[in-house]
Amino acid sequence: MLKKALFVVAAIAVLGVVVHAGEVKQHDWPKTWSYTKVEIPGLSIPVKMDIGYWIHIKDQGDIAIKLSQDDIHSYSGCDSMVIECNFNLTLSAAITATGNVGGDYGVSVNPADIDSPGGTAQVCATLANANLGNQPGGTNDVLVANIKIFVIPR
């Protein structure tokens, strides 16, 4: 009978200590010099976020294309862009003449497809049928066009 009574007392003691997830039940809070933090068992809070698209062209202020003469009325030039990104993308470009020098302007980007985490693309401009009649000879660094770069996820 004594063994049964001890077993019942032990079972009640064990049941009294059972804690449900997300609860802390203690008669005496543990402490050393001050109270000790106690983890709430079974509680794990997920932290989530949405990751957006981003692209960065390094050293943008240093990118400039200087056209060089290929023949009497044709000019071309290129510069490189170092691209950092977190998605696979396709680049394109548009060129707009300033009106200082007439002619047929063109632009290209190679390679147009850049994969994450980035790479280097070369931007090239061309001027065919250049009309230099409005500019005096020996003029330096005449702004003849501006290039805009476009990007789309791929």
C-alpha positions in Angstrom: 0.0 0.0 0.0 2.9 2.3 0.8 4.4 1.7 -2.6 1.1 2.6 -4.3 0.8 5.8 -2.3 4.3 6.8 -3.2 3.6 6.1 -6.9 0.4 8.2 -6.8 2.2 11.1 -5.1 5.0 10.9 -7.7 2.5 10.8 -10.6 0.7 13.9 -9.2 4.0 15.7 -8.8 4.9 14.9 -12.5 1.5 16.0 -13.7 1.8 19.2 -11.8 5.0 20.1 -13.6 3.6 19.6 -17.2 3.8 22.8 -19.1 1.9 23.5 -22.3 3.8 25.1 -25.2 3.9 28.9 -24.9 3.6 28.8 -21.1 6.0 29.2 -18.2 4.9 28.0 -14.8 7.3 28.1 -11.9 6.8 28.4 -8.1 10.2 30.0 -7.6 11.8 32.1 -10.4 15.5 31.1 -11.0 18.0 33.7 -10.1 21.7 34.3 -9.5 22.1 38.0 -8.4 19.0 39.0 -10.2 16.2 37.2 -12.0 17.3 34.9 -14.9 15.6 35.0 -18.2 13.6 31.9 -19.0 12.8 30.7 -22.6 9.1 30.2 -23.2 9.0 26.6 -24.5 7.5 25.8 -27.9 7.3 29.5 -28.9 9.1 30.3 -32.2 7.9 33.5 -34.0 8.7 33.4 -37.8 10.1 36.6 -39.3 9.4 37.0 -43.0 10.1 39.7 -45.7 9.6 40.3 -49.3 12.8 40.7 -51.3 12.6 43.4 -54.0 14.6 43.8 -57.2 17.7 46.0 -57.1 20.4 47.0 -59.5 23.4 49.2 -59.0 25.7 50.5 -61.7 29.1 51.2 -60.1 31.0 54.5 -60.6 28.2 56.0 -62.7 29.9 59.4 -62.8 32.9 58.0 -64.5 31.0 56.5 -67.4 31.3 58.6 -70.6 31.6 57.8 -74.3 34.1 59.7 -76.4 33.4 59.3 -80.1 36.4 58.8 -82.3 36.4 59.2 -86.1 36.2 55.9 -88.1 36.1 57.7 -91.4 35.2 61.2 -92.7 31.5 61.1 -91.6 31.4 58.1 -89.1 32.3 58.1 -85.5 32.0 55.5 -82.7 33.0 54.9 -79.1 32.3 52.7 -76.1 32.6 52.5 -72.3 32.0 49.8 -69.8 29.5 49.6 -66.9 30.0 47.4 -63.9 26.6 46.1 -62.7 25.6 44.6 -59.4 22.1 43.1 -59.2 20.0 40.5 -57.4 18.1 39.2 -60.4 18.7 38.2 -64.0 18.1 41.1 -66.2 18.1 42.4 -69.8 19.6 45.9 -70.5 18.7 48.1 -73.4 19.5 51.7 -74.3 18.2 54.8 -76.2 20.2 57.6 -77.5 19.0 61.2 -78.0 20.9 63.8 -80.0 21.5 67.2 -78.5 21.3 68.9 -81.8 24.9 70.1 -81.7 25.9 67.7 -84.5 23.5 66.3 -86.9 23.6 62.7 -88.2 22.3 59.2 -87.6 22.9 58.1 -84.0 22.9 54.6 -82.7 23.5 52.8 -79.4 24.1 49.2 -78.3 24.7 47.3 -75.1 26.7 44.1 -75.1 26.0 41.8 -73.4 22.4 42.8 -73.0 21.7 39.9 -70.6 23.3 40.1 -67.2 22.9 37.3 -64.5 22.8 37.9 -60.8 25.0 38.9 -59.0 26.1 41.1 -61.8 28.7 41.6 -64.5 30.2 44.1 -67.0 28.4 45.4 -70.0 29.8 47.6 -72.8 27.7 50.6 -74.0 28.6 51.8 -77.5 27.4 54.8 -79.5 27.7 55.5 -83.2 27.3 58.5 -85.4 26.9 58.0 -89.1 26.4 60.8 -91.7 27.8 63.3 -89.3 27.1 66.9 -90.2 30.0 68.9 -88.7 29.1 72.2 -90.5 27.8 73.8 -87.3 30.9 73.2 -85.2 34.2 75.0 -85.6 37.3 72.8 -86.1 39.4 72.1 -83.0 36.4 72.3 -80.6 36.8 69.7 -77.7 34.3 67.7 -75.7 31.1 68.8 -77.5 28.1 67.1 -76.0 26.4 65.5 -79.0 24.0 63.0 -77.4 22.8 61.5 -74.2 22.2 57.8 -73.6 19.5 56.3 -71.2 19.8 52.8 -69.9 16.8 50.6 -69.4 16.5 47.4 -67.4 13.8 44.6 -67.3 13.8 41.3 -65.3 14.4 38.2 -67.3 
